[in-house]
Amino acid sequence: MTVRVVLPAQLRRVADIAAATVELDVPPPVTQRALLDALEARYPKLLGTTRDRRTKQRRAYIRFFACRQDWSDADPDAPLPDAVACGDEAFLVVGAMSGG
């Protein structure tokens, strides 16, 4: 299935990606883990930027959104919404901010 992923500018710079949205072929079931595995396989420079290389845990200042819902703390093997899996909606990778 072709899934659309929107990346923040800082990650696009790391991976030398010009477009804000990339399209990935992700085999079903389309899960967060499968999607991020496909992203890192296609853009190896992104290894370790969204998830820890060893544990595959999400980095603290990275958030994931699908269909206007925060999927950052969801089970990485839970199927993503059908609208994301079929490419109607994009999966968003967002660099979070903190501070006061």
Backbone torsions as a table, in degrees:
resi	resn	phi	psi	omega
1	MET	NA	145.1	177.8
2	THR	-92.7	120.2	-178.2
3	VAL	-113.9	138.9	176.7
4	ARG	-98.1	134.8	-179.9
5	VAL	-126.8	127.7	176.6
6	VAL	-99.3	125.2	-177.9
7	LEU	-111.2	146.7	176.1
8	PRO	-71.3	158.3	-176.0
9	ALA	-55.4	-40.8	-176.9
10	GLN	-63.9	-36.2	177.5
11	LEU	-75.0	-34.3	176.3
12	ARG	-63.0	-39.5	177.8
13	ARG	-63.5	-43.4	-179.7
14	VAL	-58.1	-42.1	-174.6
15	ALA	-95.7	3.4	-178.6
16	ASP	57.9	47.5	178.8
17	ILE	-106.3	125.6	-177.3
18	ALA	-81.2	-42.0	-175.1
19	ALA	-83.0	147.2	178.1
20	ALA	-70.2	-27.6	-178.2
21	THR	-115.3	132.4	174.6
22	VAL	-115.3	151.8	177.0
23	GLU	-111.2	132.8	-177.5
24	LEU	-126.5	143.9	171.2
25	ASP	-89.1	116.9	-178.7
26	VAL	-122.3	122.3	179.2
27	PRO	-70.7	146.0	178.0
28	PRO	-69.3	151.6	-3.5
29	PRO	-74.5	140.9	179.9
30	VAL	-81.6	108.5	179.3
31	THR	-119.6	167.9	177.0
32	GLN	-60.1	-42.9	-179.8
33	ARG	-62.6	-47.2	-179.0
34	ALA	-63.3	-40.6	180.0
35	LEU	-64.9	-47.0	-179.2
36	LEU	-69.3	-33.8	173.7
37	ASP	-61.4	-44.3	179.1
38	ALA	-65.6	-39.0	178.8
39	LEU	-62.7	-46.6	-179.0
40	GLU	-70.0	-30.8	177.4
41	ALA	-68.8	-40.1	180.0
42	ARG	-75.9	-35.4	-179.0
43	TYR	-124.2	79.7	-175.4
44	PRO	-58.8	-22.5	177.8
45	LYS	-65.4	-17.0	179.5
46	LEU	-85.2	-5.7	178.2
47	LEU	-56.1	126.8	178.8
48	GLY	84.3	-0.6	-179.0
49	THR	-89.6	-37.3	179.3
50	THR	-100.0	-27.8	-179.9
51	ARG	-136.1	153.0	173.9
52	ASP	-62.6	134.9	-177.4
53	ARG	-59.4	-40.5	-174.8
54	ARG	-83.3	-51.6	-173.6
55	THR	-87.6	-18.9	-176.4
56	LYS	66.5	17.5	175.9
57	GLN	-79.8	143.8	179.4
58	ARG	-59.3	138.6	175.7
59	ARG	-67.7	149.1	-173.9
60	ALA	-58.6	-37.8	-174.8
61	TYR	-102.9	25.5	174.8
62	ILE	-118.4	135.2	177.7
63	ARG	-124.5	150.5	179.1
64	PHE	-120.6	135.2	178.9
65	PHE	-130.9	140.5	175.4
66	ALA	-140.2	127.1	178.8
67	CYS	53.8	45.2	177.4
68	ARG	62.9	20.9	177.1
69	GLN	-121.6	143.2	179.0
70	ASP	-77.1	118.1	179.1
71	TRP	-107.1	12.3	-174.0
72	SER	-59.0	-38.6	-177.4
73	ASP	-105.5	10.6	179.6
74	ALA	-73.7	159.1	174.6
75	ASP	-58.5	123.5	-177.0
76	PRO	-63.7	-15.6	179.1
77	ASP	-100.5	5.0	176.2
78	ALA	-75.2	136.6	178.3
79	PRO	-61.1	136.1	175.1
80	LEU	-73.7	160.8	179.8
81	PRO	-55.5	148.3	-179.5
82	ASP	-55.9	-35.8	-179.1
83	ALA	-62.5	-32.5	176.3
84	VAL	-77.5	-44.5	-177.4
85	ALA	-60.6	-32.5	-178.9
86	CYS	-95.8	0.4	175.5
87	GLY	88.7	2.7	178.0
88	ASP	-69.2	-37.2	178.2
89	GLU	-118.5	148.5	178.8
90	ALA	-90.4	152.8	171.2
91	PHE	-91.8	125.3	-176.4
92	LEU	-103.4	130.4	171.4
93	VAL	-105.2	121.1	-173.2
94	VAL	-123.7	132.8	173.1
95	GLY	-81.2	114.8	-178.1
96	ALA	-77.9	159.1	179.2
97	MET	-123.3	153.8	174.5
98	SER	-141.7	172.2	179.2
99	GLY	122.6	-176.2	-176.4
100	GLY	-129.2	NA	NA
